[in-house]
C-alpha cells in the first residue's frame, strides 16, 4: 500500500510543486483568438435566403509556449489533471469530458467518467487515441516529452499554464472556456469568483491582529520534522490574504520540512492539517512528543483542512481563501 507521504508527493509535490508552487511556473499567457470567416455567394433567386456559414479557429498559447489551434470549440475533451477536471465542471462542460486521470475525484460526478489511469509517469497513448478527443488538456504533471508523444500520436494537446496568482487562474478559466465553447460560462464564473475574493479582502482589510499559522502538509515520514508550505506556494499566499502569518514564510523553498524546534520557537496560534486526508488528527498531533506545549494545541486550534482546495489550481482556490479567512478570523465572519 502507498504510504501517506508517497501519496502526498503524488498529489501535492507534482500537482503543486510543478504547478501550484506559485513561483516557478510558466506565467499564463492571454490567448489570442483568430476568426476566419468564409462567405458563400448568395443565390440570386428571390426570395430564397442562403445562410452564410462561418468557420472559427481558436488559437491560444499554452504553458509550454506552444500555439494550439482548434478549428472549432472542443466537444470531446480528455483531462489529465484534477485541476483541469474541476475547471471543466465549473464551466458546465462536464458532458464534454470523455476521459480523466485517476486522481480526478471532484466533484463526485467526475468518478463516473472513463478513467485513463495515472498520468504521473506514463500515458496510455493507445487508449487516449481510441477515445478520439478533440482536445487533451494537460498540466504541469505532464512532461514536455509526454506532450510531444501525444502530439506525434495525432492528438491536439493544450497544457494549461501554471497559475502564479488568482488573476492567472482567471485567465486559465477564460482560455479553457474559449477552447471548449464555454465563453459565457467562463465570464460568469470569473466575475463570481472575483466578487467573492473582493468580499474577503474587504473584511480582512479591517483586521489589526494577524495570527501565526503552521500549515502541515505531511508528517508521516518524521512527525518531528513535518513538510510544510513556504514562500511561493498558494498556501503561503492565501494564508496572507486571509489575514494570517505563515510561520514557514521565511524558509528557503515553497516545499520544505520544518523542525519541531523551529515550530516551537514560532509557537503558532493555529495548526492547519493539510494531511488530514491521510488520517492525521488533532488528537494525534497532541500526542507527538514536544507538541503538547504549543499554543495551538493547548487552545484547541489544531484544525483539519481540505488541502485539495489549495493544491489543485482551480476554482476551489477561492473556497480555500474563504475557509482560511473564517478559521483565522471567525469574529468578522459571524
Secondary structure as UniProt FT lines:
FT   HELIX           4..8
FT   HELIX           9..13
FT   TURN            14..15
FT   HELIX           16..20
FT   STRAND          35..36
FT   TURN            46..47
FT   STRAND          55..56
FT   STRAND          58..61
FT   TURN            63..64
FT   STRAND          67..70
FT   STRAND          77..79
FT   HELIX           82..90
FT   TURN            91..92
FT   HELIX           94..96
FT   STRAND          97..100
FT   TURN            102..103
FT   HELIX           108..112
FT   HELIX           125..130
FT   TURN            131..132
FT   STRAND          135..138
FT   TURN            140..141
FT   HELIX           144..152
FT   TURN            153..154
FT   STRAND          157..159
FT   HELIX           166..179
FT   TURN            180..181
FT   HELIX           183..204
FT   TURN            205..206
FT   STRAND          211..218
FT   TURN            223..224
FT   STRAND          227..229
FT   TURN            231..232
FT   HELIX           234..241
FT   TURN            242..243
FT   STRAND          244..246
FT   TURN            247..250
FT   STRAND          255..257
FT   HELIX           260..266
FT   STRAND          270..273
FT   TURN            274..275
FT   HELIX           276..278
FT   HELIX           282..286
FT   TURN            289..293
FT   HELIX           295..298
FT   TURN            299..300
FT   STRAND          302..304
FT   HELIX           308..311
FT   HELIX           316..328
FT   HELIX           330..332
//
